[in-house]
Amino acid sequence: MSFQTSKENGVVIVDVDGQLIVGNRQELKQKVLDELEGGDRKFLIDFANTGYIDSSGLGVLVSLSKKIREQGGELRLANLNEDLRTLFELTKLDTLFNIADSRDDALQNF
């Protein structure tokens, strides 16, 4: 499990490689909060290489979304596989997040 960050056109992109679970959610949260404290306001989390998110992973995404919005920013998600997209739909989190099919789609009109 790893998180890689990069920037593209003023957007902080976090690539999640592996699972987002209780054991690593704090690492993701800290990476995003560090960038937020540094002044960044646009975030994209790319799940192209992610097969599973547990309830604590969902919780950290909701928490990050709230903190980013409080600072006038936006968090978008991209590349959720079919199972993850279904999870977001069943939990109604698809109404909270801007979810794009691809990284390019998410970056358009950010």
C-alpha positions in Angstrom: 0.0 0.0 0.0 1.3 3.4 -0.9 0.3 6.9 -1.7 2.1 8.9 -4.3 1.4 12.7 -4.6 2.0 14.9 -7.6 0.7 18.2 -9.0 -0.8 18.9 -12.3 -2.2 22.3 -13.3 -2.5 23.4 -9.6 -4.3 20.2 -8.6 -2.7 17.9 -6.0 -3.1 14.3 -7.2 -2.9 11.4 -4.8 -2.5 8.0 -6.4 -3.7 5.2 -4.0 -1.9 1.9 -4.7 -3.5 -1.1 -3.0 -6.3 -0.9 -0.4 -7.5 2.0 1.7 -8.1 0.4 5.1 -7.8 1.1 8.8 -4.1 0.4 8.8 -3.2 3.1 6.4 -6.0 5.7 6.3 -4.0 8.1 8.6 -1.2 8.2 6.1 -3.5 9.4 3.3 -5.2 11.9 5.7 -1.8 13.4 6.7 -0.6 13.7 3.1 -3.7 15.6 2.1 -3.7 17.8 5.2 -0.1 18.7 4.8 -0.8 19.9 1.2 -3.9 21.8 2.5 -1.9 23.5 5.2 0.6 24.4 2.5 -2.1 26.4 0.6 -3.3 23.9 -1.9 -7.1 23.8 -2.4 -7.7 21.4 -5.3 -7.4 17.7 -4.7 -7.9 14.6 -6.8 -7.6 11.1 -5.3 -7.0 8.5 -8.1 -8.1 4.9 -7.3 -7.0 3.3 -10.6 -4.8 0.8 -8.6 -7.2 0.3 -5.7 -9.3 -2.7 -5.2 -10.8 -2.2 -1.8 -11.9 0.5 0.7 -13.1 -0.4 4.1 -15.5 1.7 6.3 -12.6 3.6 8.0 -11.2 4.4 4.5 -14.7 5.8 3.6 -14.7 7.8 6.8 -11.3 9.4 6.1 -12.5 10.5 2.6 -15.6 12.1 4.1 -13.5 13.8 6.8 -11.0 15.1 4.2 -13.8 16.3 2.0 -15.3 18.3 4.9 -11.9 19.9 5.8 -11.1 20.8 2.3 -14.5 22.4 1.7 -14.2 24.4 5.0 -11.0 25.9 3.5 -12.7 26.8 0.2 -11.4 23.8 -1.7 -12.6 20.8 -3.5 -11.9 17.1 -3.4 -12.6 14.9 -6.5 -12.3 11.1 -6.9 -11.4 9.2 -10.1 -11.0 5.7 -11.5 -13.2 3.8 -9.1 -13.7 0.2 -10.3 -17.1 -1.3 -10.5 -17.1 -2.6 -6.9 -16.0 0.7 -5.5 -18.5 2.7 -7.5 -21.2 0.4 -6.2 -20.0 0.9 -2.7 -20.2 4.7 -3.1 -23.7 4.4 -4.5 -25.0 2.0 -1.8 -23.7 4.4 0.9 -25.0 7.4 -1.0 -21.4 8.9 -0.9 -21.7 9.3 -4.7 -23.8 12.4 -3.8 -21.1 13.9 -1.7 -18.2 13.4 -4.0 -17.5 14.5 -7.6 -16.6 11.1 -9.1 -15.0 11.0 -12.5 -14.4 8.0 -14.8 -10.8 9.0 -15.5 -8.1 11.3 -14.2 -8.4 13.5 -17.3 -12.2 13.8 -16.8 -11.6 14.8 -13.2 -9.0 17.4 -14.1 -11.2 19.1 -16.7 -12.9 22.3 -15.5 -11.4 22.0 -12.0 
